[in-house]
Amino acid sequence: MERWNQIQPDIFWKMLHEEGLDPALIIDVREQEEWDYYHLNGSTLLPLSSFQETWEQVPMDRPVYIICAHGVRSQAVCRYLNEKGYGSLANVVGGMAAVSHFDGFQYD
């Protein structure tokens, strides 16, 4: 059973910039080159390519927001973490491509 939320990019952006969402709760699963191109300050990079070795760094006791470039890899990570017993997860729909636009940045 899937136990994670899908959060729309505008709601995510508002939570981050107006409601005080702790950026440390944002897990970015893109690769280093993608991170270097554009990322959210304070978020944590845990690339999908090495996620099986690093997943335990994801806090289990607080809600976490998983993001990638377009929302596909982050969805897979939500599924993986859910299978590991995580319950308070949110996949950022549309990923960084959708979120960056609220910062005036053209990701793609």
C-alpha positions as CSV (number, residue, x, y, z in Angstrom):
1,M,0.0,0.0,0.0
2,E,1.4,3.4,-1.0
3,R,1.6,5.7,2.0
4,W,3.0,8.9,0.6
5,N,1.6,12.2,-0.6
6,Q,1.9,13.9,-3.9
7,I,2.6,17.6,-3.3
8,Q,2.0,20.2,-6.1
9,P,5.0,22.5,-6.8
10,D,3.2,25.7,-6.0
11,I,2.1,24.4,-2.6
12,F,5.7,23.1,-1.9
13,W,7.2,26.4,-2.9
14,K,4.8,28.3,-0.6
15,M,5.6,25.9,2.3
16,L,9.3,26.5,1.8
17,H,9.2,30.2,1.3
18,E,6.2,31.4,3.3
19,E,5.5,28.8,5.9
20,G,9.0,28.0,7.1
21,L,9.5,24.4,5.8
22,D,12.9,23.3,7.0
23,P,15.0,22.8,3.8
24,A,16.9,20.0,5.7
25,L,13.7,17.9,5.2
26,I,14.1,18.1,1.4
27,I,15.9,15.1,-0.1
28,D,17.1,15.7,-3.7
29,V,17.7,12.4,-5.5
30,R,19.2,13.9,-8.7
31,E,22.9,13.4,-9.6
32,Q,25.7,15.7,-8.7
33,E,25.8,17.4,-12.1
34,E,22.1,18.2,-11.9
35,W,22.5,19.5,-8.3
36,D,25.4,21.8,-9.4
37,Y,23.2,23.2,-12.1
38,Y,20.4,24.2,-9.7
39,H,19.3,23.2,-6.2
40,L,17.3,24.4,-3.2
41,N,19.6,25.8,-0.6
42,G,19.7,23.7,2.6
43,S,18.3,20.6,0.9
44,T,20.2,17.3,1.1
45,L,21.6,15.6,-2.0
46,L,21.3,11.8,-2.0
47,P,21.7,10.7,-5.6
48,L,19.5,7.9,-6.8
49,S,22.6,6.1,-8.2
50,S,23.9,5.5,-4.7
51,F,20.6,5.7,-2.8
52,Q,20.7,2.1,-1.6
53,E,23.8,3.0,0.3
54,T,22.6,6.3,1.7
55,W,18.9,5.9,2.3
56,E,19.3,5.6,6.1
57,Q,20.4,9.3,6.2
58,V,16.7,10.2,5.5
59,P,15.0,11.2,8.8
60,M,12.3,8.7,9.7
61,D,10.8,10.7,12.5
62,R,9.8,13.8,10.5
63,P,8.0,14.5,7.2
64,V,10.4,14.5,4.3
65,Y,9.9,15.9,0.8
66,I,11.6,14.0,-2.1
67,I,12.5,15.8,-5.3
68,C,14.2,15.1,-8.5
69,A,14.2,16.7,-12.0
70,H,10.7,15.8,-13.1
71,G,9.1,13.7,-10.3
72,V,9.8,10.2,-11.7
73,R,12.9,9.3,-9.7
74,S,11.5,10.8,-6.5
75,Q,8.4,8.7,-6.9
76,A,10.6,5.6,-7.1
77,V,12.4,6.7,-3.9
78,C,9.1,7.3,-2.1
79,R,8.1,3.7,-3.0
80,Y,11.5,2.4,-1.8
81,L,11.4,4.3,1.5
82,N,7.8,3.3,2.0
83,E,8.9,-0.3,1.7
84,K,11.5,0.4,4.4
85,G,8.9,1.6,6.8
86,Y,8.8,5.3,6.2
87,G,5.3,6.8,6.4
88,S,5.6,10.6,6.3
89,L,6.8,11.2,2.7
90,A,5.8,13.6,0.0
91,N,6.8,13.4,-3.7
92,V,7.2,16.8,-5.3
93,V,5.1,16.6,-8.5
94,G,7.0,17.9,-11.6
95,G,10.2,18.0,-9.6
96,M,12.8,20.7,-9.9
97,A,11.6,21.6,-13.4
98,A,8.3,22.7,-11.9
99,V,9.6,24.2,-8.7
100,S,12.5,26.3,-10.2
101,H,10.1,28.3,-12.2
102,F,8.7,29.9,-9.0
103,D,12.3,31.2,-8.4
104,G,12.4,32.6,-12.0
105,F,14.8,29.9,-13.1
106,Q,14.2,28.0,-16.4
107,Y,15.4,24.4,-15.5
108,D,15.0,22.7,-18.8
